[in-house]
């Protein structure tokens, strides 16, 4: 790593969102040097010590890419004037800057920091404006202090978040307790903070360290395993082993966290209060909805069902009629069933009855793609749950919702699809916004994977036996013609699927090695399927795999597929962000809800790109560090710092595919870790295919997954709470 030192002569470009800056440095040896990198709040006149590497830009020539840096205030009257006249300090322009420098010389910065009231002596500056100038000066330099202090441990983007959250007091607060960052800044984990704490001299058995690690363990098992709690013994053993501290120290810290309202404890269980309160509220609210008197009751439901059969020229199955009747009779109704069992037909009937009866309703689903499918299938608009609740941010920058218990949703009926994907926190937020006396219809396939987040809402609600649950089991004639549907039900029943019928829509192609498997998948996507069916491999084919790692994981498959579906080419911009090379034309996925991303659509503008949304990079600008991604008919602008929530999507994990449907799905069957070789994972992947499913690899591995009926056990209390509500 090389180092250069100079004065910032000119700011060529800066991105205010992420601090990416292009500037010219006067290093005192002739021509200025172009420096590029994350340099937030850099101002002309500053001294900069930058460490990094020389690179050659295709359009702009030789540049110095900054990886880390140090800043110092400009020295000398000329440097101070250049700095203050840049407009960096609000309320200071060239004229006022000149007056200040002429009067105070090299003491100007001290005056701005310690005696801004002196500025009121100048013509045109009153006491209020003088105070505002001083406040802004101290604020701006508070951020510089944060960046200089934290850059050793955190990225510049995180330093900016820290400053926005804690302001000028951030450094002192971090010195007092760096572990507060684990709670205060999304994305900063225990390990990073712990390194900073050790450098600051915190003891390994410091109570703040132990308490932070306890919360870290509970958060990790919530997102990694879906647990809403851990047994007290398991938590204690994990903390003692990981931190090499005694049981008494852990017990004391747990007690403290319970007393301060961070944890709940009881029945030998320890939970983050966030999750225990969510499960308790969901249980109480569902029970209340089930018992509430409906202000809008529908009469003559059976007659309505008969009318719909005649109108639509269909005959509902007995279970379908039961589902329609319960859903339109009020309270809480659960409808579950696999592919081809007529869930969509039931939803359409429910909506028609609500419409005819003047019952206002809304449809929603946990992901954008699931909501889109719901809209297309029912013919009525469906929203994501987040969009329905309308996201807002409080003064601490934390995400909340416009609709809650104080501002409930204005609907008499709410139909929620893909409930198997809804974790307990999202269900908690939704139910907080539902008025008593609302029809609530929960629809999902309980045999699919549980949600990525904590909890197991759909399965717990069904298992409790408290609410009407209608299981649709009959596969209708048209659906039986699809081997995808037939085989999905066979897999779910523990039976081997039919693999030899070449005239149907479910195929298996054997490949013995990882190299053969990867080559076959690449060939299917790039040549064989597009040539035979005239399809677009990016939009019509989706590779789904159980894992991110290994030769058949998403990382390896995405790299291989990128080379055949979107190879390097002259005139096609590309850029390495982190360890991944992205190119114009790449298929990518948003992996976290982001409500602030701006998008445009046919002249209209809006905000919000959501977890699971798939798009294509239509433009990359490595110089400005920006990208434009088209999601269906919306185009969103990203800066490169936002790519921490973006990944290539030629291949995605089964979990990331939940709630989506693709024309053609290809799944590799190889030597995956045993923990990923189970039936419900396979069933979920197969049911993502709409028109064709292709398995590639070893038939024995598919058979292994079918025979392994391993239900991932989750530590939840929702079922127990529902069963014990009186």
Legacy VTK file of the C-alpha trace (Angstrom):
# vtk DataFile Version 3.0
C-alpha trace
ASCII
DATASET POLYDATA
POINTS 726 float
0.000 0.000 0.000
1.390 3.370 -1.033
1.001 6.739 0.690
0.700 10.263 -0.683
0.368 13.602 1.099
-0.960 16.895 -0.211
-3.433 19.743 -0.032
-6.882 19.392 -1.615
-6.699 21.825 -4.499
-10.062 21.156 -6.135
-13.125 18.929 -5.578
-14.041 17.495 -8.986
-17.016 15.436 -7.790
-18.589 14.264 -4.544
-21.570 12.012 -3.860
-23.338 13.383 -0.764
-25.013 10.052 -0.052
-21.928 7.901 0.420
-19.048 10.405 0.431
-17.437 9.114 -2.772
-15.148 11.921 -3.934
-12.859 12.767 -6.826
-10.380 15.508 -5.949
-7.091 17.008 -7.073
-4.217 16.935 -4.585
-1.326 19.373 -4.714
1.581 17.287 -3.454
4.133 20.014 -4.135
5.858 18.279 -7.022
4.271 19.596 -10.194
1.004 18.387 -11.685
-1.817 17.708 -9.164
-2.739 14.090 -8.461
-6.273 12.792 -8.953
-7.425 10.959 -5.816
-10.662 8.931 -5.732
-12.458 7.087 -2.958
-14.792 7.427 -0.004
-13.704 10.810 1.371
-16.824 12.304 2.946
-16.783 15.995 3.892
-13.520 16.633 2.083
-13.026 20.359 1.499
-10.655 22.373 -0.643
-7.681 23.576 1.357
-7.475 20.554 3.675
-4.300 18.549 4.106
-4.749 14.890 3.252
-2.538 11.879 3.976
-3.953 9.102 1.800
-3.046 5.405 1.626
-4.042 3.180 -1.263
-2.902 2.178 -4.762
-2.396 3.635 -8.216
-4.942 2.604 -10.849
-5.490 3.411 -14.513
-9.016 4.541 -15.382
-10.112 3.841 -18.959
-11.403 7.392 -19.459
-9.591 9.516 -16.867
-6.114 8.006 -16.792
-3.862 7.491 -13.782
-5.569 7.949 -10.401
-4.801 7.217 -6.768
-7.491 5.021 -5.217
-7.789 5.894 -1.537
-8.409 3.046 0.908
-7.699 4.954 4.141
-6.709 8.483 4.979
-6.073 11.148 7.586
-7.104 14.782 7.403
-5.884 17.925 9.092
-7.133 21.475 8.983
-5.466 23.736 6.449
-2.569 25.826 7.621
-1.736 29.398 6.743
-4.033 32.284 5.921
-4.434 31.278 2.264
-5.382 27.703 3.139
-7.871 28.797 5.805
-9.504 31.269 3.402
-9.795 28.665 0.633
-11.371 26.244 3.059
-13.922 28.695 4.499
-14.837 30.210 1.140
-15.777 26.789 -0.266
-19.288 26.961 1.181
-18.672 23.933 3.421
-19.743 25.874 6.519
-23.336 26.989 6.171
-23.633 30.795 6.289
-20.017 31.489 5.309
-19.242 32.716 1.807
-16.114 34.205 0.221
-16.741 37.760 1.455
-17.322 36.803 5.097
-14.472 34.300 4.960
-12.112 37.062 3.781
-13.196 39.349 6.620
-12.668 36.620 9.189
-9.226 35.703 7.931
-8.160 39.346 7.690
-9.111 39.953 11.332
-8.247 36.684 13.044
-5.620 35.152 10.743
-4.514 31.700 11.842
-6.764 31.903 14.935
-9.906 31.895 12.754
-10.780 28.247 13.426
-10.483 28.749 17.193
-12.835 31.729 16.987
-15.422 29.735 15.015
-15.235 26.871 17.478
-14.993 28.695 20.806
-16.244 32.253 20.265
-18.677 32.340 17.327
-20.527 35.221 19.016
-17.607 37.445 18.000
-18.838 37.158 14.393
-21.761 39.416 15.312
-19.295 42.306 15.228
-19.194 42.034 11.454
-21.670 43.975 9.369
-24.564 41.801 8.201
-24.107 39.085 10.874
-26.493 39.177 13.826
-26.196 37.083 16.974
-28.499 34.366 15.644
-26.538 33.925 12.432
-23.240 33.979 14.334
-24.489 31.152 16.550
-25.694 29.165 13.520
-22.293 29.500 11.841
-20.545 28.325 14.998
-22.953 25.408 15.456
-22.449 24.244 11.873
-18.667 24.524 12.174
-18.638 22.377 15.326
-21.113 19.931 13.763
-19.020 19.463 10.632
-15.872 18.933 12.585
-17.622 16.548 14.912
-18.126 14.303 11.882
-14.465 14.603 10.960
-13.546 13.478 14.456
-15.881 10.490 14.182
-14.429 9.437 10.851
-10.861 9.809 12.027
-11.568 7.870 15.226
-13.707 5.087 13.730
-12.134 4.528 10.306
-9.707 1.988 11.769
-12.622 -0.304 12.638
-15.510 0.610 10.354
-16.054 1.594 6.744
-16.618 5.234 5.894
-20.269 4.435 5.216
-20.641 3.105 8.760
-18.734 6.104 10.149
-21.271 8.350 8.474
-24.135 6.354 9.994
-22.521 6.617 13.420
-22.204 10.357 13.093
-25.788 10.778 11.890
-27.016 8.688 14.841
-24.937 10.182 17.649
-23.697 13.509 16.311
-20.633 15.254 17.677
-20.760 13.267 20.933
-20.160 9.970 19.093
-16.449 9.647 19.890
-16.889 10.154 23.631
-19.885 7.816 23.700
-17.935 5.119 21.848
-14.981 5.483 24.199
-17.330 5.047 27.147
-19.158 2.030 25.669
-18.433 0.941 22.084
-20.900 -1.934 22.451
-23.766 0.539 22.157
-23.088 0.501 18.407
-24.401 -3.074 18.154
-27.836 -1.827 19.157
-27.687 1.602 17.566
-26.341 1.020 14.054
-27.860 -1.571 11.737
-25.205 -3.769 10.145
-22.486 -3.280 12.760
-21.997 -6.626 14.441
-20.456 -7.689 17.718
-17.119 -8.822 16.236
-16.270 -5.426 14.739
-17.263 -3.558 17.864
-15.413 -6.035 20.062
-12.155 -5.389 18.193
-12.558 -1.663 18.798
-13.351 -2.280 22.464
-10.261 -4.437 22.959
-8.103 -1.698 21.407
-9.712 0.806 23.758
-8.668 -1.304 26.721
-11.940 -2.933 27.718
-11.505 -6.056 29.840
-12.538 -9.420 28.423
-14.994 -9.887 31.294
-16.353 -6.340 31.174
-20.117 -6.475 31.883
-20.887 -4.365 28.792
-19.034 -6.900 26.646
-20.886 -9.838 28.165
-24.284 -8.134 27.879
-23.637 -7.190 24.269
-22.578 -10.743 23.433
-25.698 -12.173 25.080
-27.870 -9.993 22.839
-25.640 -10.898 19.877
-26.194 -14.632 20.485
-29.960 -14.220 20.734
-30.057 -12.046 17.601
-27.880 -14.519 15.698
-30.086 -17.524 16.481
-33.155 -15.454 15.592
-31.887 -14.682 12.092
-29.792 -17.809 11.603
-32.091 -20.449 13.104
-35.445 -18.708 13.469
-35.468 -19.083 17.263
-37.485 -16.641 19.348
-35.671 -17.772 22.509
-32.917 -20.014 23.848
-32.987 -22.149 26.938
-31.249 -20.439 29.828
-28.727 -23.268 30.046
-27.865 -23.203 26.337
-27.425 -19.439 26.370
-25.237 -19.559 29.462
-23.080 -22.371 28.081
-22.599 -20.539 24.761
-21.580 -17.266 26.408
-19.267 -18.894 28.949
-17.527 -20.967 26.280
-17.210 -18.146 23.743
-16.006 -15.413 26.100
-14.198 -17.615 28.656
-16.113 -16.091 31.549
-17.701 -17.639 34.605
-21.355 -18.588 35.002
-21.873 -16.073 37.806
-20.794 -13.243 35.534
-23.231 -14.375 32.845
-26.090 -14.818 35.321
-25.527 -11.318 36.650
-25.535 -9.806 33.151
-28.700 -11.687 32.179
-30.426 -10.414 35.321
-29.313 -6.877 34.514
-30.648 -7.130 30.948
-33.974 -8.431 32.253
-34.189 -5.603 34.783
-33.447 -2.973 32.125
-36.078 -4.381 29.763
-33.804 -5.838 27.074
-34.601 -9.496 27.813
-37.449 -11.541 29.185
-36.932 -14.662 31.250
-39.239 -17.428 32.427
-39.842 -21.187 32.236
-36.120 -21.729 31.708
-36.132 -19.566 28.574
-34.328 -16.338 27.723
-35.552 -14.129 24.872
-34.944 -10.704 23.475
-37.935 -8.687 24.646
-38.605 -7.732 21.029
-39.473 -11.328 20.141
-41.268 -12.360 23.320
-43.539 -9.323 23.157
-44.205 -9.910 19.451
-45.269 -13.528 20.013
-47.463 -12.541 22.939
-49.171 -9.748 20.999
-49.758 -11.946 17.935
-51.413 -14.578 20.115
-53.652 -12.095 21.953
-54.602 -10.195 18.787
-55.478 -13.319 16.797
-57.629 -14.563 19.654
-59.321 -11.162 19.876
-60.026 -11.096 16.132
-61.486 -14.587 16.303
-63.922 -13.515 19.052
-64.746 -9.987 17.901
-68.251 -9.099 16.835
-68.212 -8.242 13.153
-69.710 -4.852 12.305
-70.253 -6.053 8.730
-71.637 -9.579 8.698
-72.434 -11.296 5.382
-75.717 -13.170 5.047
-76.626 -15.910 2.601
-73.065 -17.156 2.000
-74.143 -20.562 0.696
-76.426 -18.883 -1.816
-73.537 -16.687 -2.888
-71.363 -19.763 -3.440
-74.100 -21.371 -5.577
-74.400 -18.141 -7.568
-70.636 -17.991 -8.212
-70.610 -21.610 -9.426
-73.307 -20.802 -11.975
-71.769 -17.470 -12.955
-68.255 -18.836 -13.458
-69.252 -22.259 -14.777
-67.334 -24.195 -12.140
-68.057 -26.587 -9.309
-66.137 -25.981 -6.102
-64.775 -28.965 -4.192
-66.160 -29.510 -0.687
-63.003 -28.176 0.970
-63.049 -25.132 -1.294
-66.636 -24.409 -0.261
-65.657 -24.752 3.395
-62.758 -22.360 2.878
-64.957 -19.760 1.172
-67.651 -20.073 3.843
-65.297 -19.739 6.825
-63.333 -16.868 5.263
-66.499 -14.841 4.616
-68.049 -15.649 7.991
-65.488 -13.617 9.923
-62.809 -13.965 12.540
-59.544 -15.668 11.626
-59.445 -18.301 8.874
-56.421 -20.292 7.700
-56.361 -21.819 4.208
-53.447 -24.077 3.350
-52.606 -26.401 0.496
-50.011 -27.301 -2.087
-49.817 -26.407 -5.781
-52.798 -27.191 -7.982
-55.277 -27.465 -5.086
-57.274 -24.377 -6.018
-56.145 -21.707 -3.547
-56.393 -19.035 -6.249
-59.936 -20.109 -7.132
-60.891 -19.809 -3.476
-59.336 -16.336 -3.177
-61.246 -15.113 -6.233
-64.536 -16.357 -4.767
-63.825 -14.719 -1.401
-63.059 -11.403 -3.096
-66.216 -11.570 -5.208
-68.355 -12.124 -2.117
-66.640 -9.287 -0.242
-67.164 -6.985 -3.225
-70.828 -7.883 -3.633
-71.396 -7.376 0.109
-69.705 -3.986 0.266
-66.874 -5.285 2.461
-63.734 -3.236 1.843
-60.704 -5.493 1.533
-57.003 -5.498 0.747
-54.661 -8.263 -0.387
-51.054 -8.405 0.757
-48.015 -10.677 0.748
-44.560 -10.522 2.359
-42.553 -9.909 -0.837
-42.942 -7.829 -3.967
-42.885 -10.846 -6.261
-45.471 -12.679 -4.145
-47.714 -9.598 -4.176
-47.353 -9.356 -7.946
-48.319 -13.011 -8.372
-51.307 -12.474 -6.101
-52.434 -9.474 -8.166
-52.123 -11.363 -11.450
-53.913 -14.450 -10.152
-56.841 -12.677 -8.460
-57.253 -9.730 -10.808
-57.210 -7.328 -7.832
-54.333 -5.231 -6.573
-52.115 -6.747 -3.888
-49.431 -4.919 -1.919
-46.424 -5.985 0.071
-47.139 -5.922 3.793
-44.533 -3.181 4.180
-46.112 -1.078 1.450
-49.550 -1.631 2.979
-48.370 -0.444 6.404
-46.423 2.472 4.858
-42.907 2.856 6.174
-41.699 5.955 7.970
-38.691 6.798 10.135
-38.625 8.239 13.636
-36.211 10.940 14.784
-33.579 8.295 15.615
-33.738 7.079 12.027
-35.418 3.806 13.003
-37.996 2.254 10.709
-41.592 2.356 11.899
-44.957 2.191 10.148
-47.591 4.812 9.451
-50.348 2.294 10.202
-50.328 0.917 13.731
-52.642 0.573 16.708
-53.197 4.346 16.725
-53.772 4.570 12.964
-55.243 1.216 11.869
-55.786 0.092 8.310
-59.126 1.270 6.846
-60.309 -2.154 5.633
-62.999 -4.559 6.798
-61.122 -7.591 5.465
-57.435 -8.437 5.008
-56.226 -11.393 2.942
-52.581 -12.363 3.487
-50.905 -14.765 1.064
-47.629 -16.704 1.466
-47.967 -16.573 5.248
-45.343 -19.310 5.584
-42.820 -16.563 4.788
-44.101 -14.099 7.409
-41.902 -13.944 10.508
-43.242 -13.022 13.926
-42.025 -9.408 13.847
-43.747 -8.689 10.539
-46.948 -10.379 11.707
-46.756 -8.328 14.906
-46.518 -5.099 12.882
-49.392 -6.117 10.611
-51.718 -7.113 13.450
-51.009 -3.874 15.308
-52.644 -2.133 12.340
-55.708 -4.410 12.123
-58.931 -3.224 13.750
-60.983 -5.551 15.928
-63.919 -6.901 13.925
-61.850 -7.339 10.753
-62.050 -10.459 8.594
-58.523 -11.938 8.540
-57.752 -14.649 5.986
-54.308 -16.275 6.204
-53.253 -18.293 3.149
-50.088 -20.336 2.721
-48.455 -23.686 2.174
-47.428 -24.998 5.578
-45.159 -27.608 3.968
-42.831 -24.977 2.553
-39.817 -23.622 4.379
-40.445 -21.457 7.435
-39.639 -17.725 7.216
-36.087 -16.448 7.055
-36.692 -14.346 10.163
-37.597 -15.588 13.639
-40.779 -17.448 14.410
-42.985 -20.004 12.691
-46.298 -18.183 12.576
-48.280 -20.210 10.050
-47.266 -23.603 11.435
-47.833 -22.496 15.045
-51.272 -21.062 14.253
-52.291 -24.273 12.477
-50.874 -26.538 15.192
-52.647 -24.644 17.966
-56.046 -25.854 16.724
-57.626 -22.605 17.882
-58.805 -21.317 14.491
-60.587 -22.896 11.523
-57.960 -24.459 9.235
-59.046 -25.676 5.819
-56.583 -27.930 4.025
-57.036 -28.074 0.262
-55.795 -31.492 -0.811
-57.564 -32.319 -4.070
-55.401 -31.778 -7.161
-57.661 -30.577 -9.942
-57.708 -32.165 -13.378
-55.880 -29.378 -15.172
-53.200 -29.287 -12.498
-52.776 -33.083 -12.681
-51.580 -32.671 -16.250
-48.472 -30.927 -14.882
-45.773 -33.286 -13.683
-44.398 -30.369 -11.646
-47.579 -30.378 -9.547
-47.836 -34.177 -9.361
-44.178 -34.577 -8.414
-44.345 -31.760 -5.851
-47.123 -33.619 -4.038
-45.206 -36.894 -4.344
-42.116 -35.279 -2.817
-44.222 -33.846 -0.003
-45.582 -37.325 0.685
-42.081 -38.797 0.824
-42.343 -40.509 -2.557
-39.787 -40.349 -5.344
-40.881 -38.109 -8.223
-41.309 -39.360 -11.769
-38.058 -38.551 -13.612
-38.271 -40.484 -16.871
-41.255 -38.962 -18.676
-39.566 -36.831 -21.339
-42.878 -35.521 -22.696
-43.828 -33.687 -19.528
-42.560 -30.568 -17.759
-40.312 -32.219 -15.121
-36.894 -33.522 -16.216
-33.729 -34.837 -14.628
-30.341 -34.844 -16.377
-27.541 -36.765 -14.718
-24.075 -35.287 -14.163
-21.407 -37.004 -12.114
-18.989 -34.229 -11.164
-19.307 -30.627 -10.049
-17.552 -29.504 -13.238
-19.965 -31.488 -15.413
-22.944 -30.179 -13.461
-21.823 -26.554 -13.767
-21.031 -26.940 -17.476
-24.425 -28.549 -18.126
-26.308 -25.775 -16.304
-24.380 -23.116 -18.210
-25.122 -24.872 -21.507
-28.828 -25.232 -20.715
-29.096 -21.532 -19.896
-26.981 -20.127 -22.697
-27.783 -22.445 -25.610
-30.100 -25.423 -25.331
-33.187 -23.910 -23.709
-33.090 -20.528 -25.508
-32.557 -22.271 -28.861
-35.359 -24.776 -28.375
-37.983 -22.573 -26.744
-36.992 -19.077 -27.914
-36.741 -17.756 -24.358
-34.706 -15.081 -22.605
-32.359 -16.914 -20.211
-32.183 -13.975 -17.800
-35.919 -13.470 -17.358
-37.273 -16.969 -18.041
-34.747 -19.250 -16.318
-33.881 -19.267 -12.627
-31.207 -21.438 -11.046
-32.119 -22.318 -7.461
-29.656 -24.038 -5.140
-29.688 -25.010 -1.463
-26.486 -23.178 -0.551
-24.380 -20.084 -1.117
-21.039 -21.883 -0.793
-19.270 -24.693 -2.605
-19.050 -25.618 -6.309
-22.858 -25.698 -6.626
-23.482 -22.669 -4.424
-24.768 -19.310 -5.618
-21.328 -17.665 -5.589
-19.738 -20.212 -7.932
-22.780 -20.597 -10.176
-23.277 -16.851 -10.535
-19.654 -16.410 -11.580
-19.928 -19.202 -14.156
-23.278 -18.037 -15.520
-22.143 -14.439 -15.739
-19.360 -15.524 -18.092
-21.746 -17.277 -20.501
-24.805 -15.030 -20.218
-23.103 -11.657 -19.798
-19.403 -11.953 -20.727
-16.882 -9.145 -20.654
-17.123 -7.040 -23.812
-15.732 -3.857 -25.259
-17.943 -0.911 -24.400
-19.686 -2.805 -21.577
-18.890 -1.110 -18.261
-17.958 -3.260 -15.305
-16.732 -2.644 -11.787
-15.470 -4.715 -8.874
-17.479 -3.959 -5.749
-16.130 -5.837 -2.776
-15.089 -9.234 -4.121
-17.646 -9.337 -6.957
-17.396 -8.034 -10.510
-20.628 -6.470 -11.761
-21.306 -5.683 -15.417
-23.929 -3.832 -17.332
-26.505 -6.453 -18.247
-26.066 -8.484 -15.056
-29.114 -10.013 -13.422
-29.157 -8.915 -9.767
-31.327 -9.211 -6.663
-32.044 -6.768 -3.843
-31.483 -8.701 -0.595
-32.885 -6.293 1.983
-35.884 -3.958 2.054
-34.778 -0.405 1.282
-37.555 2.150 1.391
-35.373 5.107 0.376
-34.188 3.978 -3.066
-35.611 6.322 -5.684
-37.140 4.844 -8.848
-38.859 6.174 -11.930
-41.589 4.494 -13.954
-43.059 5.964 -17.125
-42.488 9.504 -15.915
-43.670 8.757 -12.374
-41.348 8.619 -9.365
-41.460 6.650 -6.148
-39.307 5.034 -3.492
-38.653 1.525 -2.249
-36.965 -1.608 -3.604
-37.582 -4.749 -1.601
-35.964 -7.993 -0.533
-36.219 -10.519 -3.387
-36.787 -7.985 -6.177
-34.828 -9.075 -9.271
-33.578 -6.653 -11.910
-30.928 -6.028 -14.556
-28.103 -3.491 -14.384
-28.696 -1.223 -17.371
-25.907 1.274 -16.664
-22.747 1.324 -14.559
-20.611 4.404 -13.971
-17.388 3.391 -12.166
-16.232 7.017 -12.069
-19.341 8.355 -10.302
-19.768 5.050 -8.402
-23.406 4.754 -9.491
-25.564 2.140 -11.191
-29.046 2.064 -12.703
-31.041 -1.143 -12.270
-34.306 -1.965 -14.034
-36.807 -3.907 -11.899
-39.633 -4.937 -14.245
-40.757 -1.503 -15.509
-39.085 0.585 -12.782
-35.557 2.009 -12.978
-33.732 2.686 -9.699
-30.479 4.535 -9.082
-27.902 2.979 -6.736
-24.584 4.224 -5.493
-21.959 1.553 -4.966
-22.253 1.650 -1.164
-25.805 0.299 -1.574
-24.467 -2.840 -3.259
-23.958 -4.399 0.171
-27.658 -5.297 -0.258
-27.319 -6.443 -3.897
-26.037 -9.717 -5.334
-25.946 -11.393 -8.728
-29.103 -13.416 -9.287
-28.505 -15.881 -12.116
-28.554 -18.359 -9.217
-30.338 -17.776 -5.889
-30.847 -19.854 -2.769
-34.092 -21.701 -2.149
-34.816 -19.365 0.757
-34.442 -16.304 -1.472
-36.783 -17.848 -4.067
-39.688 -18.191 -1.636
-42.814 -16.380 -2.718
-41.632 -16.223 -6.329
-42.549 -18.169 -9.425
-40.343 -18.584 -12.510
-41.144 -20.040 -15.950
-38.206 -22.482 -15.812
-36.389 -23.602 -12.675
-33.121 -25.563 -12.631
-31.856 -27.103 -9.387
-28.486 -28.844 -9.025
-28.407 -32.025 -6.918
-24.956 -32.594 -5.568
-23.020 -33.343 -2.390
-24.460 -30.543 -0.288
-23.990 -30.377 3.491
-26.358 -32.849 5.200
-28.153 -30.014 7.005
-29.416 -28.818 3.598
-30.547 -32.197 2.289
-34.170 -32.371 3.403
-37.635 -32.655 1.937
-39.265 -29.282 2.590
-36.289 -27.471 1.049
-36.654 -29.565 -2.129
-40.444 -29.133 -2.122
-40.116 -25.355 -1.836
-37.636 -25.238 -4.727
-39.707 -27.454 -7.031
-42.890 -25.453 -6.422
-41.176 -22.289 -7.697
-41.380 -23.691 -11.264
-44.354 -22.548 -13.299
-43.790 -24.158 -16.713
-40.742 -26.428 -16.476
-38.497 -27.981 -13.833
-35.065 -29.431 -14.580
-32.947 -31.275 -12.049
-29.247 -31.639 -12.803
-26.725 -33.850 -11.033
-27.023 -37.023 -8.968
-30.445 -38.738 -8.674
-29.296 -40.279 -5.393
-29.039 -36.825 -3.846
-32.601 -36.006 -4.893
-33.737 -39.305 -3.373
-31.844 -38.457 -0.182
-33.683 -35.150 0.108
-37.063 -36.816 -0.471
-36.433 -39.391 2.238
-35.248 -36.871 4.821
-38.330 -35.432 6.486
-36.386 -33.194 8.826
-38.479 -30.340 10.096
-36.274 -27.578 11.377
-37.291 -27.135 14.976
-37.703 -23.539 16.046
-37.894 -22.277 19.588
-41.217 -20.438 19.568
-43.958 -19.878 22.127
-46.807 -18.796 19.841
-48.521 -22.187 19.712
-48.297 -22.535 23.502
-49.637 -19.013 24.036
-52.574 -19.621 21.689
-53.451 -22.927 23.338
-53.532 -21.312 26.775
-55.544 -18.195 25.952
-58.864 -18.328 27.775
LINES 1 727
726 0 1 2 3 4 5 6 7 8 9 10 11 12 13 14 15 16 17 18 19 20 21 22 23 24 25 26 27 28 29 30 31 32 33 34 35 36 37 38 39 40 41 42 43 44 45 46 47 48 49 50 51 52 53 54 55 56 57 58 59 60 61 62 63 64 65 66 67 68 69 70 71 72 73 74 75 76 77 78 79 80 81 82 83 84 85 86 87 88 89 90 91 92 93 94 95 96 97 98 99 100 101 102 103 104 105 106 107 108 109 110 111 112 113 114 115 116 117 118 119 120 121 122 123 124 125 126 127 128 129 130 131 132 133 134 135 136 137 138 139 140 141 142 143 144 145 146 147 148 149 150 151 152 153 154 155 156 157 158 159 160 161 162 163 164 165 166 167 168 169 170 171 172 173 174 175 176 177 178 179 180 181 182 183 184 185 186 187 188 189 190 191 192 193 194 195 196 197 198 199 200 201 202 203 204 205 206 207 208 209 210 211 212 213 214 215 216 217 218 219 220 221 222 223 224 225 226 227 228 229 230 231 232 233 234 235 236 237 238 239 240 241 242 243 244 245 246 247 248 249 250 251 252 253 254 255 256 257 258 259 260 261 262 263 264 265 266 267 268 269 270 271 272 273 274 275 276 277 278 279 280 281 282 283 284 285 286 287 288 289 290 291 292 293 294 295 296 297 298 299 300 301 302 303 304 305 306 307 308 309 310 311 312 313 314 315 316 317 318 319 320 321 322 323 324 325 326 327 328 329 330 331 332 333 334 335 336 337 338 339 340 341 342 343 344 345 346 347 348 349 350 351 352 353 354 355 356 357 358 359 360 361 362 363 364 365 366 367 368 369 370 371 372 373 374 375 376 377 378 379 380 381 382 383 384 385 386 387 388 389 390 391 392 393 394 395 396 397 398 399 400 401 402 403 404 405 406 407 408 409 410 411 412 413 414 415 416 417 418 419 420 421 422 423 424 425 426 427 428 429 430 431 432 433 434 435 436 437 438 439 440 441 442 443 444 445 446 447 448 449 450 451 452 453 454 455 456 457 458 459 460 461 462 463 464 465 466 467 468 469 470 471 472 473 474 475 476 477 478 479 480 481 482 483 484 485 486 487 488 489 490 491 492 493 494 495 496 497 498 499 500 501 502 503 504 505 506 507 508 509 510 511 512 513 514 515 516 517 518 519 520 521 522 523 524 525 526 527 528 529 530 531 532 533 534 535 536 537 538 539 540 541 542 543 544 545 546 547 548 549 550 551 552 553 554 555 556 557 558 559 560 561 562 563 564 565 566 567 568 569 570 571 572 573 574 575 576 577 578 579 580 581 582 583 584 585 586 587 588 589 590 591 592 593 594 595 596 597 598 599 600 601 602 603 604 605 606 607 608 609 610 611 612 613 614 615 616 617 618 619 620 621 622 623 624 625 626 627 628 629 630 631 632 633 634 635 636 637 638 639 640 641 642 643 644 645 646 647 648 649 650 651 652 653 654 655 656 657 658 659 660 661 662 663 664 665 666 667 668 669 670 671 672 673 674 675 676 677 678 679 680 681 682 683 684 685 686 687 688 689 690 691 692 693 694 695 696 697 698 699 700 701 702 703 704 705 706 707 708 709 710 711 712 713 714 715 716 717 718 719 720 721 722 723 724 725
